[in-house]
């Protein structure tokens, strides 16, 4: 990492228990030396442009593992939510009649009838029979993106249509129709590489279409959070709001927004109010739905964090509530601030900042 204008300002950072480069090589190439420190490594993983310029990275590669992709429709209830909260993915796999090591699980529900409409369960299973994946060249992409499926939901699909003339989109039904049709056309998808598993079923690569936000909660709170969110959004009249739940554990990085040991991540991926040939009211409702998600989580005292690079109204107060004050050396943000001050001379601290992290209360640009 380059932290200043002189050769001595460049440092190599790695975990103390996992040395990557020979000490002699680092010290000869970087007069600034070698930093083998777990805490500093965790701090710089998410430095948000505030600790220097990353000039070189060593990436550990893994085998090109093959996965079997399965999409299943199955209704869920309070018992299913309890399995999710408990992290009992073995029972979840059995409940979906799937055998094998579940490497990924994604749940998409109808937020307006979560325990009535069958949910969509997207699962990747490690392929024990053929562990090396086959390579594909884009042939698994969904041909008709969700954005195209809802164009024309309003009269003539014009962006200037009056809101009083619009009908409910019922976005979950359209999402289900696109995804399940694609699943049936391409099944079975066995021994697929990770990069080919999750195609773009939302925007189809059309620019300016996507509005998204992500909220990470403790997985143990999911059984309470999911019904609360659905109750909060049930009166959204266009029904363009949709969310998916994914699961992350032991995330690295001091300022990782997935800061709980076991996270359920509520992913809101929707159509922007600037989407081509779509009434802006549809996108505005997604923004309102995101606001209602936060309101529901706050009301039910469910702790959550927000993705650094997405939308949803994150501000300084929220960041300090989640990560502490930069002046508190015992907090996550305080430890992060200490590392920034260790790596950067005062003059460099005045250079390595951006308006976003100033507004969010991570650094002081003065």
KEKE-3310 file (N, C-alpha, C; in steps of 0.2 Angstrom, whole numbers, plus 5000, padded with zeros to 4 digits):
npx = (5004:5003:5007:5011:5022:5035:5047:5049:5037:5029:5021:5020:5007:5002:4993:4999:5000:5000:5011:5015:5024:5042:5052:5064:5063:5052:5058:5068:5062:5053:5057:5050:5045:5039:5023:5017:5003:4988:4977:4979:4979:4965:4959:4963:4957:4944:4945:4940:4946:4953:4966:4977:4984:4981:4993:4997:4992:4992:4983:4975:4972:4959:4953:4944:4929:4915:4898:4881:4866:4851:4834:4820:4803:4794:4783:4784:4785:4782:4790:4799:4806:4812:4821:4830:4834:4841:4851:4851:4855:4856:4844:4836:4840:4836:4822:4819:4821:4834:4850:4867:4881:4877:4882:4878:4864:4849:4835:4819:4805:4787:4784:4771:4763:4770:4769:4760:4761:4771:4788:4804:4818:4834:4848:4865:4874:4888:4897:4900:4903:4910:4921:4929:4924:4914:4918:4909:4902:4894:4881:4872:4865:4850:4838:4827:4826:4821:4817:4813:4802:4793:4791:4779:4769:4762:4751:4755:4768:4774:4785:4779:4767:4752:4750:4738:4733:4740:4743:4744:4760:4764:4777:4784:4777:4781:4795:4796:4791:4800:4812:4809:4805:4817:4825:4819:4821:4835:4839:4846:4857:4872:4888:4893:4903:4907:4906:4896:4885:4875:4866:4861:4846:4839:4841:4846:4858:4855:4859:4857:4846:4845:4841:4847:4849:4856:4854:4862:4858:4859:4859:4851:4840:4831:4819:4811:4812:4809:4794:4790:4795:4788:4775:4776:4778:4766:4756:4760:4756:4759:4767:4780:4790:4803:4812:4827:4834:4850:4865:4879:4894:4906:4913:4927:4936:4937:4928:4917:4901:4894:4894:4891:4893:4886:4877:4861:4857:4848:4843:4839:4835:4830:4820:4825:4819:4823:4823:4822:4808:4799:4787:4791:4785:4786:4799:4800:4793:4800:4811:4804:4799:4812:4814:4804:4808:4819:4813:4805:4814:4820:4809:4807:4818:4829:4845:4855:4866:4871:4875:4890:4892:4880:4862:4849:4849:4860:4868:4879:4875:4870:4881:4890:4883:4883:4897:4904:4912:4925:4934:4934:4944:4942:4931:4926:4927:4935:4947:4950:4953:4964:4973:4973:4979:4992:4997:4997:5005:5002:5000:4997:4985:4977:4975:4971:4955:4937:4922:4911:4915:4918:4906:4899:4905:4918:4930:4939:4941:4947)
npy = (4994:5011:5025:5037:5050:5046:5033:5026:5026:5016:5001:4984:4973:4960:4946:4940:4927:4921:4922:4928:4933:4932:4938:4945:4948:4958:4968:4972:4977:4986:4999:5005:4994:4979:4974:4964:4960:4956:4964:4976:4972:4968:4980:4988:4981:4986:5001:5011:5021:5029:5026:5026:5021:5006:4996:4984:4967:4950:4936:4922:4908:4896:4879:4877:4874:4864:4866:4861:4868:4873:4877:4880:4879:4882:4883:4893:4894:4899:4889:4886:4898:4898:4888:4894:4905:4898:4893:4880:4873:4860:4854:4862:4859:4846:4848:4854:4843:4840:4834:4834:4845:4860:4875:4888:4898:4905:4915:4920:4929:4932:4948:4953:4942:4932:4920:4913:4913:4902:4902:4906:4896:4897:4887:4882:4867:4859:4850:4834:4823:4827:4837:4848:4862:4864:4875:4889:4900:4912:4906:4904:4914:4924:4926:4936:4950:4955:4968:4971:4963:4969:4981:4991:4989:5000:5011:5010:5010:5022:5034:5045:5043:5045:5043:5038:5030:5018:5001:4988:4980:4968:4962:4951:4940:4942:4941:4928:4921:4924:4919:4905:4901:4902:4893:4881:4880:4879:4869:4852:4861:4857:4854:4868:4882:4894:4908:4908:4905:4914:4924:4939:4943:4954:4967:4965:4970:4983:5000:5012:5006:5000:5000:4998:4992:4985:4976:4971:4959:4950:4933:4926:4934:4933:4927:4935:4947:4945:4943:4956:4965:4962:4965:4979:4984:4981:4989:4995:5001:4998:4987:4984:4982:4971:4959:4949:4936:4932:4923:4925:4922:4925:4936:4945:4960:4975:4985:4979:4978:4967:4963:4954:4938:4928:4931:4937:4943:4956:4959:4972:4973:4983:4991:5006:5024:5030:5022:5016:5019:5016:5019:5032:5031:5017:5015:5024:5018:5008:5014:5019:5007:5002:5012:5009:4996:4999:5006:4996:4987:4996:4999:4986:4984:4977:4975:4981:4983:4993:4992:4998:5003:5005:5010:5018:5028:5029:5037:5048:5047:5034:5026:5028:5023:5010:5006:5013:5028:5037:5042:5033:5022:5008:5005:4998:5008:5016:5009:5007:5020:5022:5014:5021:5033:5028:5023:5034:5050:5066:5076:5068:5062:5073:5072:5059:5056:5057:5064:5057:5048:5058:5064:5053:5052:5046:5051:5067:5080:5092)
npz = (5000:4995:5004:5004:4996:4995:4992:5004:5010:5006:5010:5015:5019:5029:5036:5052:5055:5043:5033:5017:5007:5005:5018:5016:5002:5003:5011:5003:4992:4997:5006:5017:5024:5031:5037:5048:5054:5062:5066:5060:5046:5045:5047:5035:5025:5022:5018:5012:5004:5012:5017:5009:4993:4985:4979:4975:4975:4982:4978:4984:4976:4972:4969:4954:4958:4955:4955:4958:4953:4960:4959:4969:4972:4986:5000:5015:5033:5050:5056:5047:5046:5059:5057:5049:5057:5067:5059:5053:5041:5036:5039:5031:5018:5018:5019:5007:4999:4994:4991:4998:5000:5005:4998:4996:4999:4995:4998:4992:4994:4993:4998:5001:5004:5012:5019:5012:4998:4988:4991:4983:4982:4981:4977:4979:4977:4981:4970:4971:4963:4952:4954:4948:4939:4924:4911:4905:4893:4894:4891:4900:4904:4909:4897:4896:4905:4921:4922:4909:4909:4916:4910:4902:4911:4916:4908:4891:4895:4898:4905:4909:4914:4923:4941:4945:4936:4936:4938:4950:4950:4955:4958:4963:4957:4943:4944:4949:4937:4927:4932:4935:4922:4915:4923:4920:4906:4906:4914:4917:4928:4931:4939:4937:4936:4948:4944:4934:4940:4945:4937:4929:4933:4936:4929:4917:4912:4908:4908:4922:4928:4940:4957:4973:4990:5005:5020:5034:5047:5063:5061:5069:5072:5062:5061:5068:5061:5047:5046:5052:5043:5032:5036:5038:5025:5018:5013:5002:4986:4973:4972:4968:4976:4982:4990:4994:5004:5010:5016:5026:5034:5047:5042:5035:5039:5048:5047:5040:5034:5036:5050:5061:5068:5062:5048:5042:5026:5020:5005:4994:4978:4966:4953:4947:4949:4938:4927:4911:4901:4911:4923:4935:4947:4951:4954:4964:4974:4978:4985:4995:5001:5006:5016:5025:5028:5036:5046:5052:5057:5067:5075:5080:5087:5081:5078:5065:5050:5037:5019:5013:5000:4994:4993:5003:5013:5023:5036:5046:5060:5060:5056:5067:5077:5074:5073:5082:5089:5081:5090:5101:5106:5109:5101:5085:5074:5080:5082:5068:5065:5072:5065:5053:5057:5060:5048:5040:5038:5045:5035:5024:5028:5025:5012:5009:5008:5006:5001:5004:5015:5025:5027:5032:5044:5047:5045:5048:5038:5040)
capx = (5000:5007:5004:5014:5026:5042:5048:5049:5030:5025:5022:5017:5003:4999:4992:5005:5000:4999:5015:5014:5030:5048:5054:5070:5060:5048:5062:5072:5058:5049:5060:5045:5045:5034:5019:5013:4998:4981:4972:4980:4976:4958:4957:4964:4953:4939:4948:4936:4950:4956:4972:4982:4983:4983:4997:4999:4989:4992:4977:4975:4967:4956:4951:4938:4924:4909:4892:4874:4862:4844:4829:4814:4797:4791:4780:4788:4780:4786:4795:4805:4810:4815:4827:4834:4837:4845:4856:4850:4854:4855:4837:4833:4841:4831:4815:4819:4822:4840:4855:4873:4884:4874:4887:4874:4856:4845:4827:4815:4798:4782:4783:4764:4760:4776:4767:4754:4763:4777:4794:4809:4824:4840:4853:4870:4877:4895:4897:4905:4905:4914:4923:4931:4919:4915:4918:4903:4903:4888:4875:4867:4861:4843:4836:4822:4827:4815:4815:4809:4796:4788:4789:4772:4764:4758:4748:4760:4774:4777:4787:4775:4760:4749:4750:4732:4732:4744:4740:4750:4765:4765:4784:4786:4775:4785:4801:4795:4789:4806:4817:4807:4805:4824:4827:4816:4824:4842:4840:4849:4863:4876:4895:4894:4908:4904:4905:4891:4879:4871:4865:4858:4839:4835:4841:4848:4863:4853:4862:4853:4840:4845:4841:4848:4851:4857:4854:4864:4856:4861:4854:4846:4834:4828:4812:4807:4813:4805:4787:4790:4796:4782:4769:4778:4777:4760:4751:4763:4751:4761:4770:4786:4795:4805:4819:4830:4839:4856:4868:4886:4897:4913:4916:4933:4936:4935:4922:4913:4894:4891:4898:4888:4897:4882:4873:4856:4858:4842:4845:4834:4837:4824:4820:4826:4814:4825:4823:4820:4801:4795:4784:4795:4782:4788:4805:4799:4790:4806:4814:4799:4800:4818:4813:4800:4812:4823:4808:4802:4820:4821:4804:4807:4824:4833:4851:4857:4871:4870:4881:4894:4892:4873:4858:4845:4849:4864:4871:4884:4872:4869:4888:4893:4879:4885:4904:4907:4915:4932:4938:4934:4949:4939:4926:4928:4929:4941:4953:4951:4956:4971:4977:4974:4984:4998:4999:4998:5007:4996:4999:4994:4978:4973:4974:4967:4948:4933:4916:4906:4917:4918:4899:4897:4908:4923:4936:4938:4945:4950)
capy = (5000:5017:5029:5044:5051:5043:5025:5023:5027:5010:4996:4977:4972:4953:4943:4938:4920:4919:4926:4927:4935:4932:4945:4948:4951:4964:4973:4975:4981:4992:5002:5006:4988:4974:4975:4958:4962:4954:4969:4981:4969:4968:4987:4990:4977:4990:5007:5016:5026:5034:5024:5025:5018:4999:4996:4977:4962:4943:4933:4915:4904:4889:4875:4879:4869:4863:4867:4860:4874:4871:4882:4876:4883:4879:4888:4893:4896:4901:4884:4887:4904:4895:4884:4899:4908:4893:4891:4873:4872:4853:4853:4866:4855:4840:4851:4855:4837:4841:4830:4837:4850:4867:4880:4894:4897:4912:4915:4926:4928:4937:4952:4954:4936:4928:4913:4911:4912:4898:4906:4904:4894:4896:4883:4879:4862:4857:4844:4829:4818:4831:4843:4853:4864:4865:4882:4891:4907:4916:4903:4903:4921:4924:4930:4941:4952:4957:4975:4970:4959:4974:4987:4991:4988:5006:5012:5011:5009:5028:5036:5051:5041:5048:5037:5035:5025:5012:4995:4984:4976:4961:4960:4944:4935:4942:4938:4920:4919:4925:4914:4898:4899:4901:4887:4875:4880:4878:4863:4853:4865:4853:4856:4874:4887:4899:4914:4907:4903:4920:4928:4946:4943:4960:4973:4963:4974:4990:5005:5016:5003:4996:5003:4993:4993:4979:4977:4964:4958:4944:4928:4923:4938:4933:4924:4941:4952:4945:4945:4963:4969:4961:4969:4986:4986:4977:4993:4998:4999:4996:4980:4984:4981:4964:4958:4942:4935:4928:4922:4927:4921:4926:4941:4949:4967:4978:4989:4975:4979:4961:4963:4949:4932:4925:4937:4937:4950:4958:4962:4975:4975:4985:4996:5014:5028:5033:5016:5017:5017:5013:5025:5033:5029:5011:5015:5028:5014:5003:5018:5019:5001:5002:5016:5005:4991:5002:5008:4990:4985:5000:4998:4980:4984:4973:4978:4980:4988:4995:4991:5005:5005:5005:5016:5017:5033:5028:5043:5048:5044:5027:5023:5029:5018:5003:5005:5017:5034:5037:5044:5028:5017:5002:5003:4996:5014:5019:5005:5009:5027:5022:5011:5026:5037:5024:5022:5040:5056:5071:5079:5063:5061:5078:5070:5053:5056:5058:5068:5052:5046:5064:5065:5047:5053:5042:5055:5074:5082:5098)
capz = (5000:4995:5009:5003:4990:4995:4992:5011:5012:5004:5015:5013:5025:5029:5043:5056:5055:5036:5029:5010:5003:5009:5022:5012:4996:5005:5014:4998:4987:5001:5012:5022:5027:5032:5043:5049:5060:5060:5067:5054:5040:5045:5046:5029:5020:5020:5021:5009:5001:5017:5020:5004:4987:4985:4973:4973:4979:4981:4979:4985:4971:4974:4964:4950:4960:4952:4959:4955:4955:4960:4961:4971:4975:4992:5005:5021:5038:5056:5057:5042:5049:5065:5055:5046:5063:5070:5055:5052:5034:5034:5039:5026:5012:5018:5018:4999:4995:4991:4995:4996:5004:5003:4998:4995:5000:4994:4999:4990:4996:4991:5004:5002:5006:5013:5021:5008:4991:4988:4991:4979:4986:4976:4981:4975:4980:4979:4965:4974:4958:4947:4958:4944:4935:4917:4909:4901:4889:4894:4888:4906:4905:4908:4891:4897:4912:4925:4920:4903:4910:4919:4905:4899:4916:4916:4901:4886:4898:4897:4911:4911:4915:4929:4945:4947:4930:4936:4941:4954:4946:4958:4955:4964:4952:4937:4946:4949:4931:4923:4935:4934:4915:4914:4926:4916:4900:4906:4918:4924:4928:4935:4938:4935:4939:4953:4940:4930:4944:4947:4931:4930:4932:4938:4925:4910:4910:4905:4913:4926:4930:4947:4964:4978:4997:5009:5027:5038:5053:5066:5058:5075:5072:5055:5062:5070:5056:5041:5046:5053:5037:5027:5039:5037:5018:5015:5010:4996:4982:4966:4973:4965:4981:4983:4994:4995:5010:5009:5022:5027:5041:5048:5037:5036:5039:5054:5045:5036:5036:5039:5056:5065:5066:5057:5046:5036:5023:5017:4999:4990:4972:4962:4947:4948:4946:4931:4923:4904:4899:4916:4927:4940:4954:4953:4958:4971:4979:4981:4990:5001:5004:5010:5022:5029:5031:5042:5052:5055:5061:5072:5079:5084:5091:5078:5076:5058:5047:5030:5014:5012:4993:4992:4995:5009:5018:5029:5038:5052:5066:5059:5056:5074:5081:5072:5073:5087:5088:5079:5096:5105:5104:5110:5096:5078:5070:5084:5080:5061:5065:5074:5060:5048:5059:5060:5041:5036:5041:5045:5028:5020:5030:5022:5005:5008:5011:5001:5004:5007:5022:5029:5028:5036:5051:5048:5045:5048:5032:5041)
cpx = (5004:5003:5007:5019:5032:5042:5047:5042:5026:5026:5018:5014:5000:4997:4998:5006:5000:5004:5015:5021:5036:5050:5059:5067:5056:5053:5066:5068:5054:5053:5056:5044:5039:5030:5015:5009:4991:4976:4973:4977:4969:4955:4958:4960:4947:4941:4945:4940:4953:4963:4978:4980:4985:4986:4999:4995:4991:4986:4978:4970:4964:4954:4944:4932:4918:4903:4886:4869:4854:4839:4822:4809:4794:4789:4784:4783:4785:4791:4801:4809:4814:4822:4832:4838:4842:4851:4856:4849:4854:4848:4833:4834:4837:4824:4814:4820:4829:4846:4862:4875:4881:4880:4884:4867:4853:4838:4824:4808:4793:4781:4776:4760:4765:4774:4761:4757:4770:4783:4799:4815:4829:4846:4859:4873:4884:4894:4902:4907:4910:4916:4926:4926:4920:4914:4912:4905:4897:4881:4870:4864:4854:4841:4832:4823:4821:4812:4811:4802:4790:4787:4782:4767:4759:4755:4754:4767:4778:4779:4783:4768:4758:4748:4744:4730:4735:4741:4746:4754:4765:4772:4786:4784:4779:4792:4801:4795:4796:4811:4815:4807:4813:4827:4825:4820:4832:4844:4842:4855:4868:4883:4896:4899:4904:4902:4898:4884:4873:4870:4861:4851:4835:4835:4843:4854:4861:4855:4856:4846:4839:4845:4842:4851:4852:4858:4856:4861:4859:4856:4849:4840:4830:4820:4808:4807:4809:4798:4786:4791:4790:4776:4770:4776:4770:4755:4754:4759:4753:4764:4776:4792:4796:4811:4821:4834:4844:4860:4876:4888:4904:4916:4922:4932:4933:4928:4917:4906:4891:4895:4896:4892:4893:4877:4867:4856:4851:4844:4839:4836:4831:4825:4821:4820:4817:4826:4819:4813:4797:4793:4788:4792:4784:4794:4805:4797:4795:4810:4810:4799:4806:4818:4809:4803:4816:4818:4806:4808:4821:4815:4804:4814:4829:4839:4853:4862:4869:4876:4884:4893:4885:4869:4854:4845:4854:4867:4876:4881:4872:4876:4891:4889:4881:4892:4907:4910:4923:4937:4938:4939:4947:4934:4930:4931:4935:4948:4955:4955:4963:4976:4978:4980:4991:5001:5001:5000:5002:4995:4996:4987:4974:4972:4970:4960:4944:4926:4912:4909:4917:4910:4896:4901:4914:4930:4934:4943:4949:4958)
cpy = (5006:5022:5036:5045:5048:5036:5022:5023:5021:5005:4989:4975:4964:4951:4940:4930:4917:4923:4924:4928:4934:4938:4948:4951:4958:4969:4976:4979:4987:4994:5003:5000:4984:4975:4968:4958:4960:4960:4974:4978:4969:4975:4990:4987:4982:4997:5013:5022:5031:5032:5024:5022:5010:4998:4988:4972:4955:4940:4925:4912:4898:4885:4877:4874:4870:4863:4864:4865:4871:4876:4879:4881:4879:4884:4887:4896:4898:4895:4884:4893:4902:4892:4889:4903:4904:4891:4883:4872:4865:4852:4856:4862:4849:4842:4852:4849:4837:4837:4833:4842:4857:4872:4887:4893:4904:4911:4921:4925:4934:4942:4954:4948:4931:4921:4910:4909:4908:4903:4902:4902:4893:4893:4881:4873:4860:4850:4839:4824:4821:4837:4849:4855:4865:4873:4884:4898:4911:4913:4902:4909:4920:4929:4936:4944:4954:4964:4975:4967:4964:4980:4986:4989:4994:5007:5014:5011:5016:5031:5042:5049:5043:5042:5034:5030:5019:5007:4992:4980:4969:4958:4953:4939:4935:4940:4930:4918:4919:4919:4907:4896:4898:4895:4881:4875:4878:4872:4857:4857:4861:4855:4862:4878:4892:4906:4914:4905:4908:4925:4934:4945:4949:4965:4971:4967:4981:4995:5010:5013:5001:5001:4998:4995:4986:4981:4970:4964:4951:4939:4926:4928:4938:4931:4930:4946:4952:4946:4953:4967:4968:4965:4977:4988:4984:4982:4997:4996:4996:4989:4979:4982:4973:4964:4950:4942:4930:4928:4922:4925:4922:4931:4944:4956:4971:4982:4985:4976:4973:4959:4958:4943:4928:4930:4934:4943:4951:4962:4965:4977:4976:4989:5003:5018:5031:5027:5018:5014:5014:5019:5026:5031:5022:5011:5019:5023:5009:5007:5018:5013:5000:5006:5012:4999:4993:5004:5002:4987:4989:4999:4991:4979:4978:4976:4977:4985:4988:4995:4998:5008:5006:5010:5014:5022:5033:5035:5043:5045:5037:5023:5023:5024:5011:5001:5009:5024:5033:5039:5039:5022:5009:5000:5001:5002:5017:5015:5006:5015:5026:5019:5017:5031:5034:5024:5029:5046:5061:5074:5074:5062:5067:5077:5064:5053:5058:5061:5063:5050:5052:5064:5059:5047:5048:5046:5063:5077:5089:5097)
cpz = (5000:4999:5009:4997:4990:4995:4999:5014:5010:5009:5012:5019:5024:5036:5046:5055:5048:5032:5021:5006:5008:5012:5018:5006:4998:5007:5008:4993:4991:5007:5018:5026:5027:5038:5043:5056:5058:5061:5061:5048:5040:5044:5039:5023:5018:5023:5017:5006:5005:5020:5015:4998:4987:4978:4971:4978:4977:4983:4979:4980:4974:4968:4960:4952:4956:4957:4955:4958:4954:4962:4962:4973:4980:4997:5011:5026:5044:5057:5053:5044:5055:5063:5052:5052:5066:5066:5053:5045:5031:5034:5033:5019:5012:5016:5010:4995:4991:4995:4993:5001:5001:5004:4998:4996:5000:4994:4997:4991:4993:4997:5006:5004:5008:5015:5018:5001:4992:4987:4986:4983:4980:4980:4976:4980:4977:4975:4968:4969:4953:4950:4954:4939:4928:4916:4904:4898:4889:4892:4894:4907:4904:4902:4892:4904:4915:4923:4913:4904:4913:4915:4902:4905:4917:4909:4896:4889:4898:4904:4914:4914:4922:4934:4946:4941:4931:4940:4945:4949:4948:4956:4957:4959:4945:4938:4945:4941:4926:4926:4934:4927:4913:4917:4922:4909:4900:4910:4914:4923:4933:4934:4935:4939:4943:4949:4936:4934:4945:4942:4934:4929:4933:4932:4918:4907:4907:4910:4916:4928:4937:4952:4969:4985:5000:5016:5030:5045:5056:5063:5063:5075:5066:5056:5064:5064:5050:5041:5048:5047:5032:5030:5038:5029:5014:5012:5004:4990:4975:4966:4969:4970:4982:4986:4994:5001:5008:5015:5022:5034:5041:5043:5039:5036:5045:5053:5041:5039:5038:5045:5062:5063:5061:5055:5041:5033:5019:5011:4995:4984:4968:4956:4949:4946:4940:4926:4916:4903:4905:4920:4933:4947:4956:4957:4964:4976:4982:4986:4996:5005:5009:5016:5027:5032:5037:5048:5055:5060:5067:5077:5083:5087:5088:5075:5069:5056:5040:5025:5013:5005:4990:4995:5001:5014:5024:5030:5044:5058:5066:5060:5063:5078:5080:5074:5078:5085:5086:5085:5101:5103:5105:5105:5089:5074:5074:5082:5073:5061:5067:5069:5054:5050:5059:5053:5038:5041:5041:5039:5024:5022:5027:5015:5004:5011:5005:5004:5007:5014:5027:5031:5033:5043:5052:5049:5045:5043:5034:5043)
residu = (UNK:UNK:UNK:UNK:UNK:UNK:UNK:UNK:UNK:UNK:UNK:UNK:UNK:UNK:UNK:UNK:UNK:UNK:UNK:UNK:UNK:UNK:UNK:UNK:UNK:UNK:UNK:UNK:UNK:UNK:UNK:UNK:UNK:UNK:UNK:UNK:UNK:UNK:UNK:UNK:UNK:UNK:UNK:UNK:UNK:UNK:UNK:UNK:UNK:UNK:UNK:UNK:UNK:UNK:UNK:UNK:UNK:UNK:UNK:UNK:UNK:UNK:UNK:UNK:UNK:UNK:UNK:UNK:UNK:UNK:UNK:UNK:UNK:UNK:UNK:UNK:UNK:UNK:UNK:UNK:UNK:UNK:UNK:UNK:UNK:UNK:UNK:UNK:UNK:UNK:UNK:UNK:UNK:UNK:UNK:UNK:UNK:UNK:UNK:UNK:UNK:UNK:UNK:UNK:UNK:UNK:UNK:UNK:UNK:UNK:UNK:UNK:UNK:UNK:UNK:UNK:UNK:UNK:UNK:UNK:UNK:UNK:UNK:UNK:UNK:UNK:UNK:UNK:UNK:UNK:UNK:UNK:UNK:UNK:UNK:UNK:UNK:UNK:UNK:UNK:UNK:UNK:UNK:UNK:UNK:UNK:UNK:UNK:UNK:UNK:UNK:UNK:UNK:UNK:UNK:UNK:UNK:UNK:UNK:UNK:UNK:UNK:UNK:UNK:UNK:UNK:UNK:UNK:UNK:UNK:UNK:UNK:UNK:UNK:UNK:UNK:UNK:UNK:UNK:UNK:UNK:UNK:UNK:UNK:UNK:UNK:UNK:UNK:UNK:UNK:UNK:UNK:UNK:UNK:UNK:UNK:UNK:UNK:UNK:UNK:UNK:UNK:UNK:UNK:UNK:UNK:UNK:UNK:UNK:UNK:UNK:UNK:UNK:UNK:UNK:UNK:UNK:UNK:UNK:UNK:UNK:UNK:UNK:UNK:UNK:UNK:UNK:UNK:UNK:UNK:UNK:UNK:UNK:UNK:UNK:UNK:UNK:UNK:UNK:UNK:UNK:UNK:UNK:UNK:UNK:UNK:UNK:UNK:UNK:UNK:UNK:UNK:UNK:UNK:UNK:UNK:UNK:UNK:UNK:UNK:UNK:UNK:UNK:UNK:UNK:UNK:UNK:UNK:UNK:UNK:UNK:UNK:UNK:UNK:UNK:UNK:UNK:UNK:UNK:UNK:UNK:UNK:UNK:UNK:UNK:UNK:UNK:UNK:UNK:UNK:UNK:UNK:UNK:UNK:UNK:UNK:UNK:UNK:UNK:UNK:UNK:UNK:UNK:UNK:UNK:UNK:UNK:UNK:UNK:UNK:UNK:UNK:UNK:UNK:UNK:UNK:UNK:UNK:UNK:UNK:UNK:UNK:UNK:UNK:UNK:UNK:UNK:UNK:UNK:UNK:UNK:UNK:UNK:UNK:UNK:UNK:UNK:UNK:UNK:UNK:UNK:UNK:UNK:UNK:UNK:UNK:UNK:UNK:UNK:UNK:UNK:UNK:UNK:UNK:UNK:UNK:UNK:UNK:UNK:UNK:UNK:UNK:UNK:UNK:UNK:UNK)
# end
